[in-house]
Amino acid sequence: MALTTEQQTSHLSRLQQEILAWDYYRMGGEDDPGAAAGRTLREVPKTFASINEYLDVFEPLVLEECAVASESGHCVVIKGADSCGYILHNEIREAKGVGVLVCDHARGLVEDNDITSNARAGVAILSGGNPTVRLNKIHNGKDSGVLVSEKGKGRIEENEIFANLRAGVAILQIGRAHV
């Protein structure tokens, strides 16, 4: 899904405005609303003891305006109770697994993506995953467009889901999505 120059400028402007609004001198201080919620700034280490430490430092994931494909597994994975990802305005295609997987109580927003031609579900919400999935084109997959299973939750809103080999939206095994 190609964005017009005006749309690209709009997305970049929104990101720029957000970052430029940050008060670096106040961040982490007593009057910082983020600090009151338990979030603090910390130094990024030069090396990491484990993948979990790496993920802890660099979350939440923001993936915007990218083309993502995978020759061996899933394209995008948001996993874990403290994980939150923002997957916006991307082309996610040709995964050997799932296009976007949200699992193990992760949260996130999957919005305005072209999710196509994946070997498994375009979007899978499993094991308590709880994202909002909206305004996407989810199509031409070899499985369901959206799969919600294993106590997966979330909101599925205003998507174009078509031409998948299985169900457009499949809710199985105690899945609890709002469609």
Secondary structure as a PSIPRED ss2 file (coil, helix, strand):
# PSIPRED VFORMAT (PSIPRED V4.0)

   1 M C   1.000  0.000  0.000
   2 A C   1.000  0.000  0.000
   3 L C   1.000  0.000  0.000
   4 T C   1.000  0.000  0.000
   5 T H   0.000  1.000  0.000
   6 E H   0.000  1.000  0.000
   7 Q H   0.000  1.000  0.000
   8 Q H   0.000  1.000  0.000
   9 T H   0.000  1.000  0.000
  10 S H   0.000  1.000  0.000
  11 H H   0.000  1.000  0.000
  12 L H   0.000  1.000  0.000
  13 S H   0.000  1.000  0.000
  14 R H   0.000  1.000  0.000
  15 L H   0.000  1.000  0.000
  16 Q H   0.000  1.000  0.000
  17 Q H   0.000  1.000  0.000
  18 E H   0.000  1.000  0.000
  19 I H   0.000  1.000  0.000
  20 L H   0.000  1.000  0.000
  21 A C   1.000  0.000  0.000
  22 W C   1.000  0.000  0.000
  23 D C   1.000  0.000  0.000
  24 Y C   1.000  0.000  0.000
  25 Y C   1.000  0.000  0.000
  26 R C   1.000  0.000  0.000
  27 M C   1.000  0.000  0.000
  28 G C   1.000  0.000  0.000
  29 G C   1.000  0.000  0.000
  30 E C   1.000  0.000  0.000
  31 D C   1.000  0.000  0.000
  32 D C   1.000  0.000  0.000
  33 P H   0.000  1.000  0.000
  34 G H   0.000  1.000  0.000
  35 A H   0.000  1.000  0.000
  36 A H   0.000  1.000  0.000
  37 A C   1.000  0.000  0.000
  38 G C   1.000  0.000  0.000
  39 R C   1.000  0.000  0.000
  40 T C   1.000  0.000  0.000
  41 L C   1.000  0.000  0.000
  42 R C   1.000  0.000  0.000
  43 E C   1.000  0.000  0.000
  44 V C   1.000  0.000  0.000
  45 P C   1.000  0.000  0.000
  46 K C   1.000  0.000  0.000
  47 T C   1.000  0.000  0.000
  48 F C   1.000  0.000  0.000
  49 A C   1.000  0.000  0.000
  50 S C   1.000  0.000  0.000
  51 I H   0.000  1.000  0.000
  52 N H   0.000  1.000  0.000
  53 E H   0.000  1.000  0.000
  54 Y H   0.000  1.000  0.000
  55 L H   0.000  1.000  0.000
  56 D H   0.000  1.000  0.000
  57 V H   0.000  1.000  0.000
  58 F H   0.000  1.000  0.000
  59 E C   1.000  0.000  0.000
  60 P C   1.000  0.000  0.000
  61 L E   0.000  0.000  1.000
  62 V E   0.000  0.000  1.000
  63 L E   0.000  0.000  1.000
  64 E E   0.000  0.000  1.000
  65 E C   1.000  0.000  0.000
  66 C C   1.000  0.000  0.000
  67 A E   0.000  0.000  1.000
  68 V E   0.000  0.000  1.000
  69 A E   0.000  0.000  1.000
  70 S C   1.000  0.000  0.000
  71 E C   1.000  0.000  0.000
  72 S C   1.000  0.000  0.000
  73 G C   1.000  0.000  0.000
  74 H C   1.000  0.000  0.000
  75 C C   1.000  0.000  0.000
  76 V E   0.000  0.000  1.000
  77 V E   0.000  0.000  1.000
  78 I E   0.000  0.000  1.000
  79 K E   0.000  0.000  1.000
  80 G C   1.000  0.000  0.000
  81 A C   1.000  0.000  0.000
  82 D C   1.000  0.000  0.000
  83 S C   1.000  0.000  0.000
  84 C E   0.000  0.000  1.000
  85 G E   0.000  0.000  1.000
  86 Y E   0.000  0.000  1.000
  87 I E   0.000  0.000  1.000
  88 L E   0.000  0.000  1.000
  89 H C   1.000  0.000  0.000
  90 N C   1.000  0.000  0.000
  91 E E   0.000  0.000  1.000
  92 I E   0.000  0.000  1.000
  93 R E   0.000  0.000  1.000
  94 E C   1.000  0.000  0.000
  95 A C   1.000  0.000  0.000
  96 K C   1.000  0.000  0.000
  97 G C   1.000  0.000  0.000
  98 V C   1.000  0.000  0.000
  99 G C   1.000  0.000  0.000
 100 V E   0.000  0.000  1.000
 101 L E   0.000  0.000  1.000
 102 V E   0.000  0.000  1.000
 103 C E   0.000  0.000  1.000
 104 D C   1.000  0.000  0.000
 105 H C   1.000  0.000  0.000
 106 A C   1.000  0.000  0.000
 107 R E   0.000  0.000  1.000
 108 G E   0.000  0.000  1.000
 109 L E   0.000  0.000  1.000
 110 V E   0.000  0.000  1.000
 111 E E   0.000  0.000  1.000
 112 D C   1.000  0.000  0.000
 113 N C   1.000  0.000  0.000
 114 D E   0.000  0.000  1.000
 115 I E   0.000  0.000  1.000
 116 T E   0.000  0.000  1.000
 117 S C   1.000  0.000  0.000
 118 N C   1.000  0.000  0.000
 119 A C   1.000  0.000  0.000
 120 R C   1.000  0.000  0.000
 121 A C   1.000  0.000  0.000
 122 G C   1.000  0.000  0.000
 123 V E   0.000  0.000  1.000
 124 A E   0.000  0.000  1.000
 125 I E   0.000  0.000  1.000
 126 L C   1.000  0.000  0.000
 127 S C   1.000  0.000  0.000
 128 G C   1.000  0.000  0.000
 129 G C   1.000  0.000  0.000
 130 N E   0.000  0.000  1.000
 131 P E   0.000  0.000  1.000
 132 T E   0.000  0.000  1.000
 133 V E   0.000  0.000  1.000
 134 R E   0.000  0.000  1.000
 135 L C   1.000  0.000  0.000
 136 N C   1.000  0.000  0.000
 137 K E   0.000  0.000  1.000
 138 I E   0.000  0.000  1.000
 139 H E   0.000  0.000  1.000
 140 N C   1.000  0.000  0.000
 141 G C   1.000  0.000  0.000
 142 K C   1.000  0.000  0.000
 143 D C   1.000  0.000  0.000
 144 S C   1.000  0.000  0.000
 145 G C   1.000  0.000  0.000
 146 V E   0.000  0.000  1.000
 147 L E   0.000  0.000  1.000
 148 V E   0.000  0.000  1.000
 149 S C   1.000  0.000  0.000
 150 E C   1.000  0.000  0.000
 151 K C   1.000  0.000  0.000
 152 G C   1.000  0.000  0.000
 153 K C   1.000  0.000  0.000
 154 G C   1.000  0.000  0.000
 155 R E   0.000  0.000  1.000
 156 I E   0.000  0.000  1.000
 157 E E   0.000  0.000  1.000
 158 E C   1.000  0.000  0.000
 159 N C   1.000  0.000  0.000
 160 E E   0.000  0.000  1.000
 161 I E   0.000  0.000  1.000
 162 F E   0.000  0.000  1.000
 163 A C   1.000  0.000  0.000
 164 N C   1.000  0.000  0.000
 165 L C   1.000  0.000  0.000
 166 R C   1.000  0.000  0.000
 167 A C   1.000  0.000  0.000
 168 G C   1.000  0.000  0.000
 169 V E   0.000  0.000  1.000
 170 A E   0.000  0.000  1.000
 171 I E   0.000  0.000  1.000
 172 L C   1.000  0.000  0.000
 173 Q C   1.000  0.000  0.000
 174 I C   1.000  0.000  0.000
 175 G C   1.000  0.000  0.000
 176 R C   1.000  0.000  0.000
 177 A C   1.000  0.000  0.000
 178 H E   0.000  0.000  1.000
 179 V C   1.000  0.000  0.000
